[in-house]
Amino acid sequence: MKPQYWFRWLSVQGAPRLVLRRQARRGDAFAELMGGPGGFADPYPLIERLRGQGRLIRTSISWATFDHELCRAILRDNRFGVRTTESFDIPGPLQKLANYFPLPPNPVEPPSMLVINPPEHTKMRKPVASAFTPRAIGRLRDRVETVTAELLDALPAGGSADLISAFAAQVPIAIISEMLGFPDSDKDRFLHWGDELTPLLDVGISWRAHERALQAMEVMNAYFDDHIARLRRTPGDDILSALVTAGDLDLFELKASASLLMGAGFETTVNLIGNGVVQLLDHPEQLARLRAEPELWPNAIEEVLRFDSPVQTTARTAMCDVEIAGERLRAGDTVVLSLAGANRDPAVFAEPDRFDIGRANAKEHLSFSNGIHVCLGASLARMEGVYALQALFDRFPDLQLDGPPQRRKLFTLHGYEQMPVRLGRRAPAPEPTTV
C-alpha cells in the first residue's frame, strides 16, 4: 500500500479511532454507539441513553443530537454545511496531512455532491436530478418488476438461500447499473467494491478496512476511466452518458458522480429490503395485516425506514458562530445528527419503539435526510422496496429465517450482510400491479 494512504488513515480515521476506543472503555455511550458492538447490533438503547442527556450534547469528538426537530432544523439551515475530513476535533498537524494526499474520485470526498456545499453542490446535483423525477422513476417500474420476478424465479423453492446476496442486493444493483450504462456482467464487481468502500462513511475505521477501501477505489477508478471513454465514443440512453455528452463536468467530477450514484443507488435499498424482511418476520401480525390490506405496503415501507433506518447518521459543520438549542457553537464545530434517533423521537412518533405499518405519520422520518442534500434516489428506493418486499412475501408465503441474520459491522449504514432463510413453497406469480 502507498505510504501516503497510511498517513491519510492516521489523519482522518486513526486519530478519531483512538479517541473513541479510549472513551468506550470508560463507558462513554456515544463512543460505543459510533464504533462498538452495541452500535452495530442494536443502537437504540444507546440512543435513548444519549437522548436523556439533552437535545444537543457535547461528546468526545463533536456535538450530537437525537432530536427530530433539531436534526431537521440543522439539515435545512444554511448556517451549517456538510462534514469534511477536517470536521472532527483532530489535532491540527494531522488535519493537514489529509490535504497532502488526495484520493482517486470517490463517494466520500469532494467533488462528490455528498460532501460539498453550494455553489459547488448545485453544479454537481443539477445535471443528475432529472434522472430521479417522479416521471423518470415511474418509467423504471416495469424494469423493477421484471428484475424482481426473475430473481424470485431463480430462488430454490423448498430450499434455503442467503436472501441478501441472492435477492436484496441484486434488485438495486441491477437497476442502478442499468441507469448508469454498466454491463450486467459487471454487477458482482460493483457489489464487491461497494462492500469495500462503505466503511469510509464511518468514523474511526481500522487500518485494514481503510486499506481495502483504497485498493478497491483505485481499481474502480481505472474501470470508470475505461467506461467513460467508451461512452464518449458511443453514448447510450443512461444517466452517465447524458452527463458525459453534456460536457458540464470534467473527468474527475464524472467519476465522483458515478461512484456516488452507484453506492447511493444500492446501499440504502439493500438495507431497506433486508431490514424490512426481518421486521415483518419479527412482527407476524403486521405481515398478516399487509396480506389482508395490501394497499398499506407503501406506508409499511415508510415504517421500516423509520423504525430501522438504513442510514443511521449524518453530520453538519457550523459555517459561522451559531446559537442553537441553548448552546453556542463556534464556526467549524461539527454536529452529529442521529437520523435513527430522530426517527424514534417520542415527541413526534407515539410509542416510537413499536413497529406499526399503519402509523399515520411514518413518512415524517428523516431516513433520506432533509434540506438541499436530501437523497436524490428516495423515490426509487421507496419503489424498489415496496415492490421487492411485496413480491417476495407473495411468492414465498412461508418464508422464515434459517438462523440469526448477520449485521454489517458498520455504524452509519445499518443493515445485514447475510440472511439465511428457508424459502418454503413458491406461490404462482401474480399479475403485474401498480404499487
N, C-alpha and C positions, 0 to 999 in steps of 0.2 A: 504494500500500500504506500502511496506517495506520502512523504513526511509531512507535507502541508496539511493533509487531511487529519493527521493526528492533532496538529495544532488547532484546527477548526473544531474538532471534537472537544478539546480541552477548553476552548473559549466559549463555545455555545452550549455544550452538553455536560462536560466534565465538572465544571465548577458548580452548576446547579445540582448535579447529581450528588456531589459531596455534601452540600448543604442539606438536601432533602433526606439523605440517608442518616446523617447525624441527627436531624430533628425527629425523624421517625423513631430512632432508638430512644429518644427522650419522651415518646408518647404523643408527639405532635400529630393531631388528626389530619391537618392539611397535608403534611408531608406523606403520611400514609395514603391519603387519597390520591395524591399525584403520582406515587411510584411504588406503593406497597401492594401486597397481595389483596388486601381489602378493597383497594381502589379498583383493581382489575375484576375481582369476582363479584362483589356486592358493595358498590359505593354508597348506597343510600343511607345506611346507618351512620356512616361518617359524615355525609352531607347534612343529616339532621343535627348531629352534634355541633357542626360548624354553624349551621343556621342559628342555633341557640346563642351564639356569641355576638350576634348583631347583624344589621342589614349590610354593613360594609366593615370588613375586618382586616387588620394588618397581619400578614403572615411572615414567615421567614424569608420569602423571596419576592413578595408582591402584596398588593391589596387583593381582596377577593370578595365576591358577593354571590349569594344563593337566592336572592330576592327577585321575583319575577318583574316587578315594576322597575326596579333599579337596573336589572340586566337590559330590559327593553329600552329604558331611557338612555343608557350609555351607548347601546348599539345604534341609536338614532341621533346621537349628539355629535355635532361636527367639531366639538372641542376635544373629541377623542379620535384617535386613529388606530389602524391595525398594528399589531405587535410586530416588531422587527427582532433581529438577532441581538439587538442591544437593549431589549426592553426590561430584562430582569436585573436584579441588583448584583451584577457580576463586576469584579474588580476591573478598573479602567484598562490596565495593560492587556488583560485577557479579552476585553471587548474589542480592542483594536486589532488583535490577531485575526479575528473573523474577516475583517475587511481586506486583509492582505492575501487571503486565499480563497478567491471566488470559485464557485462550483459550476458545473455544467447547468444548463436550463433545467429547472425542476419545479414542482408544485409549491414548495415551501419557502422560496426566496424570490425577491424581485427579479424580473418583472412579472412574475405570476400575480394575477389580479387578487389572489387570496391575501397577499401581504403588501399591497401598495395602496396609497391614498390618492384622492383626486389631486391634480387633474390626470395623473398617470393612470389611475384606476379607470377613469371614464374612457380613456383611449383604448385600454385593453378589453373592457367589458362590452362596449357598444357594438363592435363587429360580431360578437358571439351571440348577443342577446336574441337576435332574430330567429335563431335555431331553436329557441326554447319558448316561443309564444304558445298560447293555448291552441291556436290553429295548427302550428307545426307539431306539437305533441299529439294532437288528435290524429294527424296523418300517420303517426307511428303505431297507433293502437293495433291495427291488423298485424303488423310485424311482431309486436309483443305477444299477441295471441298465438301466432304461428310458432314462434320460438318456444313459448311455454308448452304448447301441445306436443311439439317434437321431443322436448326434454322429458315430459311426463310419459310419453310413449316408450322412451328408451329405458325408463326405470324398471327394474325386475319385479313384476307383480308377485306377491307372496314371498319376496326376498327381503334383503337388507341393503342399505346404502348409506353413504355419508351424504346427508342432504345438503351440506354446504358446497362441497366440491362438485356434486352431481347435478345440483339444481339451483340453489340460491345464488351461487357465484356465476352460473352460466347464463342466466337470464340477462342481468345488466351488462355483462361483458360483451355479449353478442350484440346488444343494441348500441352501446356506445362505440364499439369497434366499427359497426356499420355507419354510424353517424360521422365518424372521422375518416372513413375510407380505408380502414385497415383490413387486410385479408383475414378471412375467417380462420385460416390455418394458423394464424399467429396468436390466437386467444390465450393459449397456455403461457406464452411468453409474457403477455400483459398481466396475467394473474400472478405470475412469479414476481415480476417487477413491482406490482402493487404490494404484495406481501413484504417485500424487502424495503420499500420506500416509506410505507405508512408509519413506522416508528419515529420518523423525523418530525411528525406532528406532536409527539410527546416531549416532555422536558426531562432531562437527566437520563437519557438512554445510555446503555453500556457502549463501550468502545467497539465491541464485536458487532452489535446491531448497527452502529453507525458505519462501520467499515463495510458491512454487507450492503447497506443502503447506497453508499457512494459507489461501490463497484457496479451495482445494478444501474445507477444513474449514468455512469459512463457508457455502458452497453446500450441503454435506452437512447442516449444522446446520439450515438452513431446510427442507430436504427432510424431515428427521426430525420437525420441528415439525408439518408438514402430515400426515405419515404417522401419527404418534401420535394426532393429533386425529381422524383417520379411524377409527383402532382404538378410540378411546374411544366413538365413535358406533356403530360396527359391528365388534366384535371378531371375530376369526377363530379357527381352530384352529391356532395357531402360538405360538412361544415369546414373542414380543414382546406379542401380545395377552394372554397369560397374565400377563405382568409388569404390563401396563397395568391390567388388571382387578383384580389382587391389591391394588394400591394401596400396596405396601410401599416403592416407590421414587418419588422426586419426578421431575419432568420432566427436570432436568439429569442425574440418575442413570440414567433410562431411556435418554436419548440416548447417554450414555457407554457403557452396556452394549451398546446396539445397534451402535455404531461398533466396539467391540472384537470382538463376536461376528462381525460382517461381515468384519473384517480377519483375525481368527484362524481363522475357518472357511474362509477362502480361501487365505491366504498359504502356510501350511505344506503344504497339499495340492498346490497348483500346483507348488511347488518339488520336492516329493516325486516327483510324476509325471515332471516334466522331468528331474530328476537320475536317476531310475530308467531312463528311456529311454536316456540317454547311457551309463550304466554297463553296461547289458545289451548295447548295441550295441558298446561297447568291449571287452566280455568275451563273445564269441560262444559260448565253451564253457559259460559259465554259463547263457546263454539256451537252449542246446541241452539242458542238464540240466533246465531248467524245463519244456521241452516234453515231455521223457521222464518227468518226475516232477512233474506239476502240483500235487501236494499240498504242494510246497515253496514255493508262492507266498507264503503268509503270512510264512514265515521270510525269503524274499527281500526283502520289504518292510522287515523289521527290519534287514537288512543294508544296504539302500540308506540307511535312516535313520542307521545307524551310520557307514557309510563316507563319506557326503557329506551331512552334516546340513543340513536346510533352515534351521534356526535355529542359528547358529554360536556365539552367546554370550548370556549374561545377566549380571547383576551383583547383588551384595548389599552392604548397608552395615552395618557393625558398630553395634549399638544401645547397646553398652557397651564398655568395655575388654575385649579378648579376647586370650588367648594360644592360638595355633593353628599347627601345623607348625613349632614352634620360634620363631615370630615374635610380637611383641607389637603388636597393632592397637589403636589408640585409638578411642573412640566417634566415629562419623562417618566413619571410614575406609571406602573402597569397595574391594571385591574384584571384578575382572572374572573371570567364570567361563567358561572356554573349553569349551563343550559339545563342539565339534568336536575339541578336544584330548583331552578325557576319553574320547571315543569311539574314539580311536586310541591309548589308553594301553597300551603293551606289557605292563604289569603285570596287565592284565585281559584283553586280547584278543591271542592268539597271532598273530604276523605281521599286525599291525594294518593295514598298507598293502596287504594282499591282499583283494580283493573275493571273498567266498565265500558263496554263497547257502545253503550247508548249515552255516554256522557255528553251533555248538551254543549259544553264549551271546550271539548277536547282540542279543537283546532286552534285554541289560543296558545298552544305550546310554542316554544322558541327553538325547536329542534333544527329548523332551517335557518337559524339566526334571524336578523331583522336589519332594517336600515339599508344603506347602499350596498352592503356586502351580503344581502340575503341570497340564499342559494339559487342560482340560475336554473338548476335542474330539479327544483322542488316538485313541479307538476309532473315531470317524467318519473321521478321516484315514486310519487303517490300512485300514478297509473300503473307502473310496473308492480308495485306492492299489492295493490288491490287485485289485479288480475292473477298474478302468480300465486298468492295465498288462496284466493277463492278456487282457482283451478286445481291446486294441489289437494285441498281438502275435499273437493268434489270427486276427483278422480281416485283418491285413496282415502275413503271414509273411515277406514280402520287404522290409519296411521298412528304409530306410537313410537316414543323414544326407545332406543335399544341400548340403554346405558346413559350415564351422565354426559351431556354435551360439554365440550371443552371451550372455555372462554379464551379469547385472544388476550395476551398479556400486554394490553395497551390501556392507557387511561383515556386519551382523547376520543378514540374510536372504540365504541363499545359493541361487541358482537361475539360471534363464535367462530373458531377456526375448524372445529369438527363437530358433527352432529349425527351420531349413528341412529338410524331409525329402522323399524320393521314396517314395511310398506302395507302389507295385507293385500286384500283383493283390489283389483282395479275396476272401477265402475266405467261404463261407456262414456265416451267423451260427449259432453252436452253440445247443443247447437251454439254457435258463437253468439255472445250477448254484448251489449254495450254497458260498460261499467263506468 
